[in-house]
Amino acid sequence: MITMKDIIREGHPTLSKVASEVAIPLSKEDVQLMKDMLQFIINSQTPEVAKKYQLRESVGLAAPQLNLDKRIIAVHTEDEKGKLYSLALANPKIVSYSEEITYLPMGEGCLSVDREVEGFVPRYRRITVEGYNLKGEKIKFRLRDYVSIVFQHEIDHLNGHLFIDHIDPKQPLAPIANAKPLEF
């Protein structure tokens, strides 16, 4: 079972490296890792389990956060309409995105960043992602608004970026040009 002790923190060199693609078809080990990552997120959102194992609540996790050089992410969250996105992906990539930019007015957080960081993170409002699911099938789907932001955050980890890398250090709360805050 993955716990907070398995999560590496800001400053660790793995978090600034581009992760390597995983072999397709997926190995049994990679499938198990994907399942374990997804279970960690679900556990973190289950109050009694999160309390018992002292888990910080999360909606996503990337393999580099576990100090693993693998392009694997897991996400468990709902969109604004209550549709659940609960999946792990190997070799995910953004294949298209909108020109429209958005951001979370309350900012973003991360399991690998143990401090509050104020600032707006510009994200594409809509993206199309493709990758390989737990069955090793190539899938492609469109995302918008909050779920789009979650996937961009996790895919950033695969490319050696933390959300704090996108915040304007001089004016972290300055409005982002041509962007609309995401309203809930």
MILUMMAR-571323 format. One record per residue: x, y, z of N, C-alpha, C, CB in turn; residue in three letters. Coordinates in steps of 0.001 Angstrom, whole numbers, padded with zeros to 6 digits, always signed. Each point is the difference from the previous one (the first is absolute). Glycine has a CB too. Layout:
REM MILUMMAR-571323
XYZXYZXYZXYZALA...
REM end
This chain:
REM MILUMMAR-571323
+000839-001190+000000-000839+001190+000000+000883+001254+000000-001837-001256+001226MET+001534+002179-002121+000734+001258-000064-000478+000908+001137+000286-000216-002527ILE+000676+000844+003224-000335+000964+001055+000803+001277-000249-000504-001865+001683THR+000326+002857-000830+000686+001282-000164+001519-000156+000072-001989+001143+000994MET+002479-002154-000292+001459-000186+000097+000605-000376-001351-000272-000709+002391LYS-000562+000246-003328+000474-000376-001330+000098+001195-000953-001016-002242+000362ASP+000403+003365+000018-000039+001189-000858+001258+000830+000212-002522+000020+000076ILE+003244+000245-001169+001178+000868+000115-000456+001454-000046+001492-001748-001094ILE-000666+002626+001666-000405+001393+000162+000822+000955-000857-000709-000555+002305ARG+000145+001740-002431+000615+001116-000711+001501+000059+000293-002178+001270+000100GLU+002973-001104-001138+001446+000035+000152+000667-001308-000384-000314+001653+001794GLY-000449-002751-001793+000558-001301-000391+000286+000041-001508-001276-001228+001871HIS+002465+000768-002308+000353+000101-001426-000935-000726-000961+002302+000202+000765PRO-002928-001285-000352-000905-000741-000889-001162+000872-000455+000627-002126+001157THR-001057+003051-000314-001147+000836-000340+000297+000999-001113-000765-000262+002334LEU+002025+000442-002673+000340+000943-001077+000514-000715-001256+000540+001712+001746SER-000730-003020-001798+000441-000774-001167-001199-000436-000846+002012-000801+001294LYS-001776+000662-002584-001024-000542-000898-000020-001512+000190+000300+001899-001698VAL-001474-002434+001981-000135-001441+000249+000026-000787-001311-001331+000493+002078ALA+001753-001739-001979+000101-000885-001167-001332-000685-000271+002436-000369+000480SER-002699+000149-001769-001208-000734-000380+000098-001431+000509-000304+001450-002050GLU-000855-002036+002334-000033-001400+000414-000272-000859-001231-000811+000618+002339VAL+001271-001851-002287-000168-000915-001129-001466-000399-000145+002347-000856+000324ALA-002773+000765-001566-001332-000489-000347+000211-001261-000814-001059+002340+000019ILE+000445-003496+000264-001004-000187+001042+000576+000192+001407-001189-001575-001525PRO+000292+001982+002411+000388+000289+001375+000461-001262+000726-001622+001904+000024LEU+002654-001748+000779+000459-001118+000830-000965-000170+001172+002429+000407-000661SER-002385-001580+001286-000824-000236+001191+000345+000999+001086-000158-002435-000564LYS+001450+002778+000685+000453+000954+001024-000582+001389-000249+002120-001316+000276GLU-002150+001741-001551-000556+001326-000303-001507+000040+000221+001829+000353-001665ASP-002521-001423+001314-001445-000067+000260-000253+000073+001505-000360-001380-002100VAL+001149+000653+002883-000171+000035+001457+000296+001392+000547+000618-002430+000130GLN+000416+003070-000634+000313+001367+000419-001168+000934-000293+002439-000430-000411LEU-003015+000315-000778-001143+000836-000371-001166-000220+000958+000729-000075-002401MET-001009-001170+002727-001080-000321+000945+000312+000559+001384-000528-002087-001303LYS+001774+001943+001750+000396+000492+001326-000098+001530+000076+001537-001986+000256ASP-001134+002660-001321-000081+001462-000021-001455+000465+000079+002123+000093-001351MET-002988-000738+000577-001414+000359+000028-000591-000283+001386-000186-000492-002476LEU+000566-000618+003074-000500-000340+001333+000459+001017+001044+000007-002421-000647GLN+001223+002920+000519+000489+001034+000914-000908+001227-000038+002353-000831-000319PHE-002711+001272-000895-000847+001191-000120-001371-000259+000618+001220+000674-002099ILE-001796-001820+001807-001307-000352+000578+000115-000057+001524-000628-001312-002088ILE+001682+000686+002592+000217-000056+001453+000109+001397+000602+001158-002201-000282ASN-000477+003104-000423+000203+001351+000526-001312+000775+000090+002302-000014-000965SER-003291-000412+000185-001307+000656+000004-001013-000715+000899+000472+000792-002315GLN-000055-001874+002952-000862-000762+000898+000394+000377+001426-000268-001936-001673THR-000539+002770+002358+000419+000594+001270+000594-000963+001030-001745+001634-000426PRO+001112-002787+000650+000504-000901+001037+001356-000616-000393-002381-000497+000663GLU+002554+000198-001948+001277-000561-000469+001080+001084+000021-001229-001678-001460VAL+000872+002863+000981+000961+001111-000031+000484+000336+001412-001119+000914-002067ALA+000207-000932+003020+000378+000304+001388+000900-001097+000568-002160+001260+000314LYS+001773-002516-000541+000756-001127+000541+001444+000001-000497-002122-001315+000123LYS+002308+001633-001429+001346-000060-000595+000631+001384-000205-000695-002108-001131TYR+000031+003134+001665+000486+001383-000085+000299+000403-001442+000957-000228+002300GLN-001962+000052-003164+000134+000340-001412-000556+001398-000263-000167-002439-000617LEU+000881+003225-000161-000536+001276-000458-000946-000270-001151+002082+001248+000724ARG-003215-000571-000716-000976-000201-001066+000582+000449-001335-001886+000314+001638GLU+001610-001106-002672+000501+000328-001332-001011-000432-001052+002377-000241+000797SER-002204+000788-002002-000835-000388-001138+000841-000639-001102-001595+001858+000551VAL+002918-001790-000405+000872-000568-001018+001371-000330+000551-001239+001278-001714GLY+001949-002145+000996+001342-000422+000395+000757-000398-001267-000807-000792+002301LEU+002086+001136-002346+000852-000375-001121+001156-000855+000521-000624+002117-001269ALA+001058-003088+000479+001068-000909+000417+001281+000724+000444-000955-001669-001576ALA+001363+002779+000926+001194+000690+000501-000113+000446+001460+000397+000753-002320PRO-001613-000517+002795-000186+000375+001408+000344-001159+000935-001789+001614-000693GLN+001861-002816+000136+000399-001191+000758+001466-000342-000279-002376-000862-000078LEU+003086+001826-000519+001403-000166-000373+000174-001109-001041+000668+000801+002282ASN-001644-000906-003189+000038-001004-001061+000087+000679-001358-001327-001592+001424LEU+002237+001140-002244+000214+000553-001332-000956-000663-000983+002425+000471+000532ASP-003711-000155-000378-001027-000620-000838-001073+001033-000327+000448-002273+001033LYS-000897+002271-002272-001069+000904-000439-001353-000647+000322+001473+000964-001860ARG-001834-000919+003140-001262-000561+000469-000655+001026+000932+000877-002407-000200ILE-002181+002601+000011-000774+000857+000905-001263-000737+000423+000906+002097-001101ILE-001495-001618+002191-001304-000484+000436-000808+001211+000449+000939-002277+000704ALA-002240+002251-001000-000899+001100+000350-001306-000590+000520+001049+001529-001750VAL-001576-000905+002794-001308-000390+000538-000685+001284+000452+000818-002329+000744HIS-001684+002860-001604-000706+001244+000318-001256+000110-000847+002169+001119+000621THR-003018-000185-000249-001233+000250-000750+000075+001342-000697-001301-001392+001625GLU+000569+001484-002742-000110+001290-000657-001141+000801+000628+000917-000978-002149ASP-001174+002145+001607-001015+000903+000560-001405-000593-000029+001409+001902-000727GLU-001639-002883-000160-001319-000624-000119-000111-001281+000806-000195+000991-002253LYS+001267-001351+002974-000030-001194+000833+000462-001263-000703-001831+001055+001214GLY+002332-000940-002462+000513-001181-000709+001350-000366+000603-001221+000632-002151LYS+001364-001912+002521+001225-000491+000618+001027-000379-001051-001323-000816+001947LEU+002543+001314-001732+001155-000399-000809+000917-000747+000953-000184+001998-001639TYR+000231-003307+001507+000793-000841+000886+000787-000971-000866-001687+000211+001902SER+002950+000150-002182+000779-000822-000898+001490+000236+000176-001891+000029-001602LEU+002641-001017+001177+001452+000108-000067+000372-000094-001479+000348-001031+002342ALA+000670+001802-002719+000438+000019-001388+001510-000163-000092-001945+001459-000587LEU+002368-002244-000373+001418-000119-000324+000261+000819-001254+000163-002317+001054ALA+000972+002991-001077+000424+000821-001131-001056+001011-000445+001416-001897-000712ASN-002060+002596+001666-001013+000976-000404+000656+001201-000669-001488-000747+001882PRO+000781+001297-002847+000488+001242-000598-001178+000839-000453+002128-001127-000733LYS-001891+002425+000762-001000+000947-000487+000224+000124-001493-000125+001279+002219ILE-000890-001657-003003+000146+000013-001457-000616+001239-000632-000016-002479+000036VAL-000855+003172+000699-000523+001290-000466-000523+000764+001210-000608-000955-002290SER+000503+002277+002108-000458+000851+001093-000645+001258-000563+001813-000893+001505TYR-002642+001508-000687-000691+001216-000401+000939+001201+000096-002187-000979+000773SER+001845+002020-001487+000732+001255+000155-000428+000674+001303+000185+000269-002520GLU-001384-000593+002977-000548+000618+001210+000771-000481+001233-002282+000154-001089GLU+002682+000805+001917+000765-000284+001211-000878+000255+001220+002167+000609-001160ILE-001976-001422+002182-000727+000146+001255+000966-000227+001150-002165-000760-001072THR+001689+000910+002283+000790-000295+001199-000944-000145+001182+002004+001260-000911TYR-001521-001918+001950-000783-000153+001228+000228+001241+000860+000169-002552-000082LEU-001231+003302+000407+000163+001219+000797+000616-000263+001379-001959+000944-001210PRO+001760-002159+001748+000571-000330+001314+001399-000587-000117-002302-000393+000853MET+002806+000269-002087+001327-000551-000220-000026-001525-000013+000985+002022+001082GLY+000180-002612-001276+000144-001448-000032+000839-000454+001191-000197-000008-002522GLU+000115-001269+002813+000816-000617+001034+000596-001282-000544-001424+001007+001821GLY+002326-001597-001053+000695-001187-000485+000523-000800+001186+000636+001187-002140CYS-000720-002511+002050+000515-000863+001059+001504+000165+000178-001834-001619-000479LEU+002532+002036-000576+001450+000167+000074+000426+001388+000474+000182-001663-001821SER-001149+002528+002070+000298+001355+000485-000661+000158+001360+000158+000950-002368VAL+000660-000957+003413-000509+000013+001380-000215+001407+000556+001169-002152+000344ASP-001501+003082-001205-000226+001363+000472-001105+000628-000833+002410+000221+000756ARG-003047+000775-000151-001015+000746-000737+000718+000907-000986-001642-000081+001948GLU+001236+000058-003209+000586+000861-001012-001130+000781-000654+001941-001604-000401VAL-001937+002921+000607-000994+000845-000634+000418+000272-001426-000605+001042+002200GLU-000361-001023-003082+000301+000360-001368-000890-000710-000991+002316+000417+000687GLY-002496+000231-001814-000825-000550-001064+000862-000785-000979-001623+001901+000250PHE+001108-003059-000655+000703-000889-000923-000790-000032-001305+000957-001415+001909VAL-000431+002002-002974-000737-000029-001270-000078-001410-000570+000736+002343-000447PRO-001950-002715+000039-000240-001336-000576-000922+000152-001207+000294-001134+002271ARG-000209+000166-003193-000940-000024-001107-001370-000380+000537+001828-000607-001645TYR-002867+001265+001124-001349-000294+000482-000469-001378-000470-000511+002456-000005ARG+000899-002829-001211-000404-001301-000555+001232-000689-000578-002343+000856-000519ARG+002415-002155+000734+001096-000782-000569-000539-001335-000516+001660+001105+001569ILE-000900-001709-002460-000249-001377-000415+001229-000797+000416-001509+000682-001978THR+001253-001772+002693+001072-000840+000538-000111-001384-000616+000045+001305+002174VAL+001115-001895-002446+000003-001414-000366+001054-000712+000835-000781+000521-002361GLU+000549-001795+002582+000913-000813+000782-000529-001419+000045+000708+001989+001380GLY-000071-002811-000546-000374-001408+000107-000614-000276+001361+001832-000634-001592TYR-003012+000007+001594-000697-000299+001259+000550-001284+000630-002075+001149-000873ASN+001470-001554+001979+000448-001192+000734-000038-001278-000848-000821+001087+002085LEU-000040-001117-003081-000094-001175-000870+001025+000070-001132-002443-000194+000553LYS+003214+001275-000599+000981+000162-001064-000594+000521-001289+001270-001815+001028GLY-002532+002264-000969-000677+000533-001178+000339+001479-000155-001874-001683+000258GLU+002123+002089-001496+000232+001422-000267-001352+000699+000016+002093-000478-001390LYS-002200+001524+002207-001248+000746+000088+000291+001477-000231-000981-001699+001607ILE-000052+002405-002042+000114+001433-000280-001297+000644+000462+001573-000360-001996LYS-001470+001477+002707-001201+000647+000501+000228+001491+000198-000672-002136+001110PHE-000429+002881-001147+000047+001454+000175-000371+000353+001440-000587+000359-002444ARG+001252+000640+002957-000256+000460+001362-000161+001511-000011+001306-001938+000973LEU-002043+002429+000007-000170+001450+000086+000008+000440+001460-001320+000002-002152ARG+001586+001268+002339-000083+000657+001294+000826-000713+001076-002269+000795-000640ASP+001662-001092+001793+000764-000506+001141+000757-001298-000316-001689+001069+001489TYR+001029-002023-002128+000648-001284-000289+001163+000207-000974-002188-001219+000388VAL+002039+002137-001305+001093+000348-000912+001209+000514+000786-001675+000550-001812SER+001426+000283+002801+001076+000541+000840+000693-001129+000764-001250+002187+000226ILE+000481-003109+000330+000569-001120+000758+000933-000825-000896-002065-000075+001476VAL+001616-000264-002674+000831-000787-000904+001257+000766-000416-002060-001166-000821PHE+001933+002461+000562+001182+000789-000358+001007+000021+001144-001411+001414-001517GLN+000920-001290+002756+000866+000004+001180+000787-001311+000073-001622+001518+001222HIS+000945-002650-001406+000663-001301+000108+000960-000238-001174-002007-000885+001233GLU+001605+001249-002442+000879-000173-001156+001226+000897+000135-001981-000585-001448ILE+001816+001753+002063+001159+000866+000280+001070-000761+000789-001513+002020-000002ASP+001093-002816+000980+000964-000780+000803+000845-000911-000892-001587+000065+001958HIS+000988-000603-003013+000718-000897-000899+001047+000750-000824-002028-001462-000103LEU+001840+002772+000014+000902+000842-000786+000945+000816+000879-001750+000116-001767ASN+001820-000475+003053+000941+000651+000904-000429+001360+000508+001718-001221-001178GLY-003039+001485+001195-000495+001300+000453-000946-000150+001193+000232+000875-002341HIS-000105+000035+003291-000961+000134+001088-000895+001195-000302+001614-001028+001683LEU-002789+001076-001069-000913+001113-000250+000634+001341+000343-001912-001524+000453PHE+002801+001533+000538+000625+001257+000416+000892+000582-001094-000076-000797+002364ILE+000518-000039-003301+000830+000478-001105-000779+000927-000933+001334-002109+000143ASP-002671+002029-000114-000848+000794-000897-000456+001318+000626-000759-002128-001034HIS+001020+002328+002305-000469+001208+000697+000990+001136-000221-001173-001406+001744ILE+000645+002582-002047+000838+001185-000175+000605+000350+001364-001432+000862-001954ASP+002753-000992+002118+000605+000228+001314-000095+001450+000484+001537-001860-000522PRO-001613+002802-000413-000072+001411+000394-001418+000431+000359+001947+000449-001478LYS-002929-001014+000752-001399+000344+000234-000857-001266-000042+000361+002297-001006GLN-000276-003116+002054-000690-001296-000041-001523+000103-000101+001875-000889+001325PRO-002451+001995-000850-001461+000141-000033-000462+001005-001045-000051-000588+002411LEU+000944+000971-003321-000383+000916-001076-000895-000749-000977+002151+001331+000248ALA-003165-000659-000771-000846-000658-001001+000847-000502-001171-001942+001472+000664PRO+001572-002620-001173+000720-000591-001134-000625+000540-001281+000573-002120+001318ILE+000254+002662-002181-000486+000592-001252-000824-001007-000797+002003+001510-000053ALA-003158-001036-000409-000900-000798-000855-000466-001294+000655+001155+000964-001956ASN-001184-001012+003272-000474-001202+000695-001213+000332+000865+002340-000942+000003ALA-003214-000037+000139-001169+000150+000861+000136-000984+001158-001469+000744-001953LYS+001233-000256+003180+000069-000937+001141-001115-001051-000144+000979+001824+001521PRO-000691-003015-001061-000981-001080-000050-001002+000201+001130+001693-001599-001022LEU-002931+001766+000666-001069+000209+000998-000626-001340+000361-000466+002323-000900GLU+000212-002512+002190-000634-001240+000462-001439+000252+000371+002194-000843+000824PHE
REM end
